[in-house]
Amino acid sequence: MPLSRARRLRRWMRGLSDVAQASSKRSIKWLLLLLVALFVAAMWILSSLNLNYSQKALADLRRDEIEEIFLSNLNQIVSRQHVYGLYTEGLARLGELTYRLTGDEQRPQLETAMKSMLKDFSGVAGIGIWFEKERLPAGAPAYTSYLFVGSNGQVKSLPAGASASSNYRQQPWFEMVMTPERLQQLAPKQKFWTPVYYSEQTDKAVLTIISPMFTANGRLLGMVTTDWEAEQIIDLVSRVEVTPNSFSFLIDSNNRKLSSLSRSGDPLHAQHIMDALVAQSPSYVAPDYSALITSQAPKKSLESSVLEVDGRAYTLYLAGTPAGMSFGIGVPQDEVDAVLVPMRDSNYRILTITGLVMLLLSGYLVYRISALVKELQASYTDALTGLPNRARLLQDLNRSADGTLMLINLDRFKEINSLFGHRCGDQVLQNITERLQRFAREQRIWPGARLYRLQGDEFALFGPNTEEEAQDLLQRYSDFLQNQQLLWQEQELNVDATLGIANASVKGRGRLDSLLSQATVALRQARLQGLNFHTYDSEQGVEQAYEQNLVWARRVKEALQAGRFEPWFQPILDNRSGNIAKYECLVRMVDAEGNTVAPGQFLGVAHRLRLGRQITRIMVDKCFEAFADLSVEFSINLAYPDMMDSELTAYICQRLQQTGVGSRVIFELLESDGIENYDEIRHFIDQVKVYGCRIAIDDFGTGYSNFEHLLRLNVDLIKIDGSLIRHLHQDRTAFLVTQGIVQFARTLGIGTVAEFVHCEAVQQQVLALGIDFSQGEYVSMPKPDLVQEHAAC
């Protein structure tokens, strides 16, 4: 009787559960219908509101398109003017190189070179090298080399006796540009642009670029000029076309107008437009044209406005150029708005069609969601193998009191996918699934265990606790998997696997939250140790190591927030003078209790968390400040990721420019870091060497490509690693290797530093090898203050 009542109770409970499930499904369907109705209503409202938004968005899109066209043409003009500037710089270098070659006998050779430059470049109308009389040697006649292309296309020069040839300050280009203030502030590589003017010699409208020349001691030597045909710039402007009635223009600093409107069919309207432009155009400051050339033109250099002429509105885009010109494009507003008319009509049609489509989609959506409710259980099944997936495993773990979990990871599965394709990989996974299930069934191994596919090439077996038989279980499964051979299109494939197992004791009843992570740790340990399988052992301290990493990660972040990173300084001895020559700056962290922490405890974690760049930035700031008023050199360590960080390298260059300490800075590159991109590293080196910095290779002798570093990088110093130096007085091999490094460095003109010099005997060997500097305990260990003298005996 009690048994019968228990059965009736279970049937009643199941029926109640079925009713609840059916009620839930109906509730879900009604809720979905309500949501669909709300969705349709919302779509009608949004579609109505979208009309104004769409018009604005299309107008913005059209404006962006016009801006892109404008910026593209601006870049062409800037590029052309940039080339003109480079041409002028080259001519200036020619004038400076011929400075000492004075006298009439040198003039023909100089003019021959100038004739070649004049003929080789399209668009140049004249070039001149104008020397200051007082810069020539005493008694030397003044001469000026000015060549120009005459109206007949022949290259001509100024007569030797012309007044302009003896005083270039009488030239029209000089009077246009060279104010007394500019003459007092002249510097190398400066360039000045004149407005467009008429040249009597060339009989053309030209722009002149002026660049000063200087002697070796910085005195003004004279001027170099290049005259460029204004027609070249006009042609660029005339080719710009945005809409049928758009126009483009250039206005120079004297409000002279160069425009495609010169070819307009309505000259009176074109003149009205140009008069309005001159009245409205502001004075522009030319942007950094090198930035415009090397990247997309920045929109911050662009100004837009509206211009109304003869009852017609134009959208106007303006920007400055390196020649002090205003470049612009005008587009009729009605031609911009023309694209909106069909959009308005189509939007109403779309609104109607969208409503009908949404009704159909709503019905389909209700149908699909109903089907998805039925397929909810399928979310716990792997589609490829039909096995329970990771979500189901986690659910089973949460419901279990104890058990054993084994992870199986196929080796070299990615290579199989790469060589034979994903179809082959899928076939391998399906075959392994079948074989594992058949193996467990036929061998009657681990009764009650269930096979799962987690992700990719990883499987799991979860079953009753088998802690005492775990090793035997691992061995049997491992032997089985190592012997598997699969066939794919007549190609034999060998499958290997690595296994990890973790056990949850019966004593620890409760949810098995950590069992999956413990099995993962066991699997990782097997791979690290080169084993086929491994059992998780809490006494190995793997989880403790992870926890320790978390502790140090938190300490590093707290120290960064509190500013508790400080530089310590280790002196470097000059072996020739016996004095302290420089210092290496080494990072130290101060913990919350005020104790100093060595970098070996926190730096690795900091780099893995990508916090190294913040520490490097702090070291740069504090080291630059510490040595700001000192004349001694100091070095800062940089890792490979530091030099690949464009923001960090830009910050370093900014600080070098601000502080002016570059000539005393040595950046030490860690030699044992694998350098993958020499171009980026060389780019960083070239950047900092502009400020006078020097480059050292740290830990030289530990890496596999150290000599390649010296040959491909512009290195000034190498620091020979302590693994060689510390045994110089005892190890003949270390002595010979070090001797070879020193001789090789000396051949390349590179200085040498011996690291870890810990005693007098090692120092004597360092001196015998001729190493330039010594660093280590023998000299002094790192200290928070600067060591002024070498105190070793």
NORBELMO-V222447 format. One record per backbone hydrogen bond with DSSP energy under -0.5 kcal/mol. CO is the residue of the C=O (numbers start at 0). NH is the residue of the N-H. E is the energy in kcal/mol with one decimal. If there is no record, write none. Layout:
# NORBELMO-V222447
CO:NH:E
CO:NH:E
This chain:
# NORBELMO-V222447
0:4:-2.5
1:5:-2.1
2:6:-2.1
3:7:-2.4
4:8:-2.3
5:9:-2.2
6:10:-2.5
7:11:-2.4
8:12:-2.3
9:13:-2.5
10:14:-2.6
11:15:-2.5
12:16:-2.2
13:17:-2.4
14:18:-2.7
15:19:-2.4
16:20:-2.4
17:21:-2.9
18:22:-2.8
19:23:-2.2
20:24:-2.2
21:25:-2.3
22:26:-2.4
23:27:-2.4
24:28:-2.4
25:29:-2.7
26:30:-2.5
27:31:-2.4
28:32:-2.5
29:33:-2.4
30:34:-2.5
31:35:-2.6
32:36:-2.4
33:37:-2.5
34:38:-2.4
35:39:-2.7
36:40:-2.3
37:41:-2.6
38:42:-2.3
39:43:-2.0
40:44:-2.0
41:45:-3.1
42:46:-2.7
43:47:-1.8
44:48:-2.3
45:49:-2.1
46:50:-0.6
47:50:-1.0
48:52:-1.3
49:53:-3.4
50:54:-2.1
51:55:-2.3
52:56:-3.0
53:57:-2.8
54:58:-2.3
55:59:-2.8
56:60:-2.6
57:61:-2.8
58:62:-2.6
59:63:-2.7
60:64:-2.3
61:65:-2.4
62:66:-2.7
63:67:-2.3
64:68:-2.2
65:69:-2.9
66:70:-3.1
67:71:-2.4
68:72:-2.3
69:73:-2.8
70:74:-2.3
71:75:-1.5
72:76:-2.2
73:77:-2.9
74:78:-2.8
75:79:-2.4
76:80:-2.5
77:81:-2.6
78:82:-2.5
79:83:-2.1
80:84:-2.2
81:85:-2.4
82:86:-2.4
83:87:-2.1
84:88:-2.3
85:89:-2.2
86:90:-1.8
87:91:-2.2
88:92:-2.2
89:93:-1.7
90:94:-2.2
91:95:-2.3
92:96:-2.2
93:97:-1.5
95:98:-1.1
97:100:-1.0
99:101:-1.5
102:105:-1.4
102:106:-0.8
103:107:-0.7
105:109:-2.0
106:110:-2.8
107:111:-2.0
108:112:-1.8
109:113:-2.1
110:114:-2.6
111:115:-1.8
112:116:-1.8
113:117:-2.5
114:118:-2.2
115:119:-1.7
116:120:-0.5
120:123:-0.9
122:228:-2.5
124:148:-2.9
125:226:-4.1
126:146:-2.9
127:129:-0.5
127:224:-2.5
128:130:-0.6
128:144:-2.0
129:222:-2.6
131:134:-1.2
131:135:-0.6
132:135:-1.4
136:139:-2.1
142:130:-0.6
143:145:-0.8
144:128:-3.2
145:157:-1.3
146:126:-2.8
147:149:-0.7
147:155:-3.4
149:152:-2.0
153:149:-2.9
155:147:-2.3
158:161:-1.7
161:164:-0.7
161:165:-0.6
162:165:-1.1
162:166:-1.0
166:169:-1.7
167:170:-2.1
170:174:-1.7
171:175:-1.7
172:176:-1.4
173:177:-2.0
176:178:-1.5
178:182:-2.1
179:183:-1.4
180:184:-0.7
181:184:-0.9
182:185:-0.7
186:189:-1.4
191:209:-2.7
196:205:-2.8
197:199:-0.6
198:202:-1.9
198:203:-0.8
203:198:-2.6
203:205:-0.5
204:229:-2.6
205:196:-2.3
206:227:-3.1
207:193:-2.0
208:225:-1.7
209:191:-2.3
210:223:-2.3
212:220:-3.1
212:221:-1.2
214:217:-2.0
218:214:-2.9
220:131:-3.0
221:212:-2.6
222:129:-3.3
223:210:-2.5
224:127:-2.8
225:208:-2.5
226:124:-3.4
226:125:-1.4
227:206:-2.2
228:231:-1.4
228:232:-0.6
229:233:-2.2
230:234:-2.4
231:235:-1.2
232:236:-1.9
233:237:-2.8
234:238:-1.3
236:239:-1.4
242:241:-0.6
242:245:-1.6
246:329:-2.9
247:259:-2.3
247:260:-0.5
248:327:-2.2
249:257:-3.3
250:325:-2.7
251:254:-2.2
255:251:-2.1
257:249:-3.3
258:261:-1.3
259:262:-1.7
260:263:-2.0
265:269:-2.4
266:270:-2.3
267:271:-2.0
268:272:-2.2
269:273:-2.2
270:274:-2.5
271:275:-2.0
272:276:-2.3
273:277:-2.5
274:278:-1.8
275:279:-1.7
276:280:-3.1
281:283:-0.6
283:285:-0.6
286:288:-1.3
287:290:-1.0
287:291:-1.3
288:292:-1.5
289:293:-2.2
290:294:-1.2
297:300:-1.5
298:301:-1.6
302:317:-3.5
304:315:-3.5
306:308:-0.5
306:313:-3.1
308:311:-1.9
311:308:-2.6
312:332:-2.7
313:306:-3.0
313:315:-0.6
314:330:-2.2
315:304:-2.3
316:328:-1.9
317:302:-2.9
318:326:-3.1
320:323:-1.9
324:320:-1.6
324:326:-0.6
325:250:-1.9
326:318:-2.0
327:248:-2.1
328:316:-2.4
329:246:-2.3
330:314:-3.2
331:334:-0.6
331:335:-1.4
332:336:-2.5
333:337:-0.7
335:338:-0.9
336:339:-2.0
336:340:-0.6
337:340:-0.6
337:341:-0.6
338:342:-0.6
339:343:-1.9
340:344:-1.6
341:345:-2.6
342:346:-2.0
343:347:-1.4
344:348:-1.5
345:349:-2.8
346:350:-2.3
347:351:-1.8
348:352:-2.6
349:353:-3.1
350:354:-1.5
351:355:-1.6
352:356:-2.8
353:357:-2.8
354:358:-1.6
355:359:-1.9
356:360:-3.1
357:361:-2.4
358:362:-1.8
359:363:-2.2
360:364:-2.9
361:365:-2.4
362:366:-2.0
363:367:-2.7
364:368:-2.7
365:369:-1.9
366:370:-1.8
367:371:-2.4
368:372:-2.1
369:373:-1.4
370:374:-1.4
372:375:-1.1
374:377:-0.9
375:378:-1.6
376:379:-1.8
377:380:-1.9
379:388:-1.8
381:385:-1.9
386:381:-3.7
387:452:-2.3
388:392:-2.0
389:393:-2.6
390:394:-1.8
391:395:-2.6
392:396:-2.7
393:397:-2.1
394:398:-1.2
395:399:-0.8
396:399:-0.7
396:511:-1.4
402:503:-2.7
403:462:-2.0
404:501:-2.3
405:460:-2.7
406:499:-2.0
407:409:-0.5
407:458:-3.2
408:497:-2.7
409:412:-0.7
411:415:-1.4
412:416:-2.1
413:417:-2.5
414:418:-2.8
415:419:-2.7
415:420:-0.5
416:420:-1.5
420:424:-1.7
421:425:-2.9
422:426:-2.1
423:427:-2.3
424:428:-2.2
425:429:-2.3
426:430:-2.4
427:431:-2.7
428:432:-2.1
429:433:-2.1
430:434:-2.5
431:435:-2.6
432:436:-2.1
433:437:-2.4
434:438:-2.7
435:439:-2.2
436:440:-2.0
437:441:-3.0
438:442:-2.4
439:443:-0.7
439:444:-1.0
445:448:-1.9
449:461:-2.1
450:387:-0.7
451:453:-0.5
451:459:-2.3
453:389:-0.5
454:457:-2.3
456:409:-2.2
457:453:-2.0
457:454:-0.8
458:407:-2.8
459:451:-3.0
460:405:-2.8
461:449:-2.4
462:403:-2.3
465:468:-0.7
466:469:-0.8
468:472:-2.5
469:473:-2.7
470:474:-2.6
471:475:-2.3
472:476:-2.2
473:477:-2.8
474:478:-2.8
475:479:-2.0
476:480:-2.3
477:481:-2.5
478:482:-1.0
480:483:-1.4
483:494:-1.9
485:492:-3.4
487:490:-1.0
489:491:-0.5
490:487:-2.7
492:485:-3.0
493:495:-0.5
494:483:-0.5
495:410:-2.3
497:408:-2.7
498:533:-1.3
499:406:-3.2
500:535:-2.8
501:404:-2.6
502:504:-0.6
503:402:-1.2
504:507:-1.0
505:508:-0.5
506:508:-0.9
510:512:-1.2
511:514:-0.8
511:515:-0.5
513:517:-2.4
514:518:-2.4
515:519:-2.0
516:520:-2.2
517:521:-2.2
518:522:-2.2
519:523:-2.4
520:524:-2.5
521:525:-2.0
522:526:-1.8
523:527:-2.5
524:528:-2.2
525:530:-2.8
526:529:-1.0
531:498:-2.4
533:500:-1.7
536:539:-1.7
537:540:-1.0
540:544:-2.1
541:545:-2.0
542:546:-2.7
543:547:-2.5
544:548:-2.3
545:549:-2.0
546:550:-2.2
547:551:-2.5
548:552:-2.5
549:553:-2.2
550:554:-2.3
551:555:-2.8
552:556:-2.1
553:557:-2.4
554:558:-2.6
555:559:-2.3
556:560:-2.3
557:561:-2.1
558:562:-0.7
558:563:-2.9
559:562:-0.6
563:589:-2.8
565:587:-2.4
567:585:-3.1
568:570:-0.5
568:782:-1.9
569:583:-2.6
571:580:-2.6
571:581:-1.3
572:574:-0.8
572:773:-2.1
573:577:-2.9
578:573:-3.1
578:580:-0.5
580:632:-1.0
581:571:-2.6
582:584:-0.5
582:634:-2.5
583:569:-2.4
583:585:-0.6
584:636:-0.6
585:567:-3.3
587:565:-2.8
588:590:-0.6
588:596:-3.7
590:593:-2.0
594:590:-2.8
596:588:-2.0
597:600:-1.5
597:601:-0.6
598:601:-0.6
598:602:-3.0
601:605:-2.3
602:606:-2.4
603:607:-2.1
604:608:-1.8
605:610:-3.4
605:611:-0.7
606:609:-1.3
610:613:-0.5
610:614:-1.7
611:615:-2.7
612:616:-2.1
613:617:-2.0
614:618:-2.5
615:619:-2.5
616:620:-2.2
617:621:-2.7
618:622:-2.7
619:623:-2.3
620:624:-1.8
621:625:-2.2
622:626:-2.0
624:627:-0.9
626:629:-1.0
632:582:-1.3
633:665:-2.1
634:584:-2.7
635:667:-2.6
637:669:-1.4
638:641:-0.5
638:642:-1.5
639:643:-1.2
640:644:-0.5
641:644:-1.0
643:645:-0.9
644:648:-2.5
645:649:-2.1
646:650:-1.9
647:651:-2.5
648:652:-2.3
649:653:-2.1
650:654:-2.6
651:655:-2.4
652:656:-2.2
653:657:-2.2
654:658:-2.6
655:659:-2.0
660:663:-2.3
661:664:-1.4
663:633:-2.7
664:693:-2.3
665:635:-2.4
665:667:-0.6
666:668:-0.6
666:695:-2.6
667:637:-3.1
667:669:-0.5
668:670:-0.6
668:697:-3.2
669:672:-1.3
672:674:-0.5
673:675:-0.7
675:677:-0.5
676:680:-1.7
677:681:-3.1
678:682:-2.1
679:683:-2.1
680:684:-2.5
681:685:-2.7
682:686:-1.9
683:687:-2.3
684:688:-2.1
685:689:-0.8
686:689:-0.7
687:690:-1.1
687:692:-1.6
688:691:-1.5
693:666:-2.6
694:715:-2.8
694:716:-2.0
695:668:-3.2
695:697:-0.6
696:699:-0.5
696:718:-3.0
697:670:-1.9
698:701:-1.5
699:720:-2.8
704:708:-1.6
705:709:-1.6
706:710:-1.8
707:711:-2.3
708:712:-2.2
712:714:-1.8
715:750:-2.5
716:696:-2.0
717:719:-0.7
717:752:-2.2
718:699:-2.9
719:754:-1.7
720:723:-1.5
720:724:-1.8
721:725:-2.6
723:726:-0.8
724:727:-2.0
726:729:-1.4
726:730:-3.4
729:731:-0.7
730:734:-1.8
731:735:-2.4
732:736:-2.6
733:737:-2.4
734:738:-2.5
735:739:-2.1
736:740:-2.0
737:741:-2.5
738:742:-2.4
739:743:-2.4
740:744:-2.6
741:745:-2.7
742:746:-2.0
743:747:-1.5
744:749:-3.0
745:748:-0.9
750:717:-1.9
751:772:-1.6
752:719:-2.7
752:754:-0.6
753:774:-2.2
755:757:-1.1
756:777:-3.1
756:778:-0.5
758:762:-2.0
759:763:-2.2
760:764:-1.5
761:765:-2.3
762:766:-2.4
763:767:-2.2
764:768:-1.8
765:769:-0.6
765:770:-1.9
766:769:-0.9
771:574:-2.3
772:753:-2.6
773:572:-3.1
774:756:-2.4
775:778:-0.9
775:779:-2.8
778:790:-0.6
782:568:-3.5
785:787:-0.5
788:790:-0.6
